[in-house]
Amino acid sequence: MLDNVKENLLTHVNFTDEEIVNLISKLESKLLKKNHFLLREGETGKHVAFLNKGLIRLYYVKEGKEHNSGFFRSGSWVSEYASFLHKKPSLFYIEALDETELFLLSYDNMQKLYHQGKAFERLGRLIAENLFHAYFKRNMSLILDSPEERYLTFLKENASLIELIPLKHIASYVGVEPESLSRIRKRINKLQPK
């Protein structure tokens, strides 16, 4: 069960055996059923989570409408990092789109680990950098890319997820209504070689 976590950690940081044992002892296992939440709007994010198995979406609600900001798959770290870092109420929801297994690292435990060595500081920095990169990339795409370009990028980067994520969520992520996404998909399919 923890093998994926260990493998992921050792891929990015050169932990000693003792450091890995210490880190794993600070993780809390959590199972989420499909459509259950790790975090809701208004709650404070208290963890960064390693997604061991499953699929998560990050979204916010504006004027009664859901807007998807990201999808996270197995092997990813997920958090509403601004809420986690500043201990402020979240503007986002983090929801399981499938049966999901997570390993949670609390803010307090992360701070304790930082004081125990540079390897832990490096892990925290890498988690923050990855979450920032996903956020920045998403925002730049919304500014610079057309909905069709966003959809093509989504397909390229998430081919294995396309069957697992409802089209209404993909449409929201791309920034269009489901009907518009259907037209985009038809246009793209016509251009595909037979």
N, C-alpha and C positions, 0 to 999 in steps of 0.2 A: 504494500500500500504506500509506503514512504519511498520506495525505490525511485519513482519519477521525480520526487522532490529532491532527493540526494543527487540524482543525475543532473538535474537542472542547476542546482546550486554549484556543483563541482565543475560544470561547464563554464560558468562565469567567474567563479572566485576560487582561488587556490586555498581552500579550507584544510586545516589539519583534521585528523579523525576526531580529536577532542572537541574542536570547534563545531564540527558537524553535529556531534552528539548534543552539545550545548544548545545549538540552534534548534534542532529538532525537538528538544525538550520544551522549547518555548512556543511551539506551534500547537494550535488547537484544531482538531478535526471537526468539520461541519459538513453535513449532508443536506442538500436542498432538493426538494422535489420540484418537478417541472412547474413553472409559473409561481414559485415561491421566491421570496425576496431576501437578499443579503442586506440590503439597505433601502430605505424609503425616503422620499423627500421629507425634509424637516428633522430627520434623525441625524445624529452626528456619527460620521465614519470613524470607527474605533480600531479598524484593522486594515492591513494590506493582506491580500489573500492569494495564495498560490492555487491556481485552478488545476487540480490533478486530473479530473475527469469531468466532461460535460461541456456546456455552452452557456455563456452569460451575455446578456445585453445591458448596456448602459443607456438610459434615456431620461429625458425630462418632459414635463407636461407644461404646455403654454396654451392658455385659452381653451382648456379642455382637450387639447390634441397632443398625442405622444410624438416626440421627436427623438429618434434613435441617434445616439452619438458614437456608439462603438459596439463591437462584438468581440468577445474574448473566448478563446478555445483552450483546450488542454495544453498545459505547459506555459501558460501566461500568468503574469501577476496582474491582479485587478484591484482597483480601489477608486473611490471618489477622493482623490488625493488632496484636493484643497480642503475638504471637510476634515479628513484625517489629520493633515498637517496643522491646521489652524484651530481644530476642535470647534468648528462652526457647523450649524445645521446644513445638511446637504440640499442641493437643488435638484439632485438626480436620484433615480431609482437604479438599483442593480438587481436584475431579475434572472433567474435560471430559465433557460429555454429548453432544458433537458434535465434529466436526473444528473445532479452535479455533486462532485466531491471537492471540497476545499480544505486547505490548511491555512489557518488564520494566524497572523502575527500582530499582536496588539501594539499600539503606540508605546505603551509603557515598557513592554518587553523589547521593542526595537531600540528604545533609548538606553536600556540596560546593556544590550548587546554592543551598542556603539562604544561604550566605555570599556569594553573587554578586548578591543583590538581593531586593527585596521581592516582586517578581512570583513568584519561586520559593517564597518563604515562603507567599504566598497560595495557590499551587497545593497545597502540602503541607497547609495548613490545610483547604482545600476537600475534599481526598481524605479526610483524617481525619474531617471533619464528616459527609461522606456515608456513610462506613463506620459511624460511630457512630450516625447516624440510622437506618440499616437495622437495626443491632443493637438499638437502643432500641425501635424500632417493633415488631420481631419479639417482643421480650420482653414489651412491654405487651399485645400481642395475645394471647400465651399466658396472661397473667394475667386480662385483662378479657373476652375474646371467647370465645364458644362455638366448637366445631369447625365448625359450619355457618357462622357468621359469618366465621371464618378462611378457609374455602373460598370463600365469596362474595367476600371481599376479594381472595383470590388470583386468582379468575377476572377480576375487574374490572381488576386491575393487570397481569395477565399473560395476557390473552386470546390473544395471538399465540404464547405458549409452550405452551399447554395440550396441543397435539398432539405437542409435542417432548419433553415430560417424562413418563416412565412414571408411571402412576397410583400405583404403590407409593411413589414418591418424593414425590408430592403428598400422599398419605395421611400419610406420615411428617412432612412439613412442617406439615400441618394438626393433627397430633397424635393421629391415630386409626389403627386397623388398616385395611387395604384394604377389608375387608368393610363396615366402618362408613362409609367414604367412598362405597362403592357405594350404601348406603341414603340417605346425604345427597344424592347426585346424583339418585337416583330421586325423592326428595321435592321437590327443586328443579325437576326437569323437569316434575313434575305441576302445579306452580304457574305454570309458564311459559305465556303465552298461545299458543294454537295458531294 
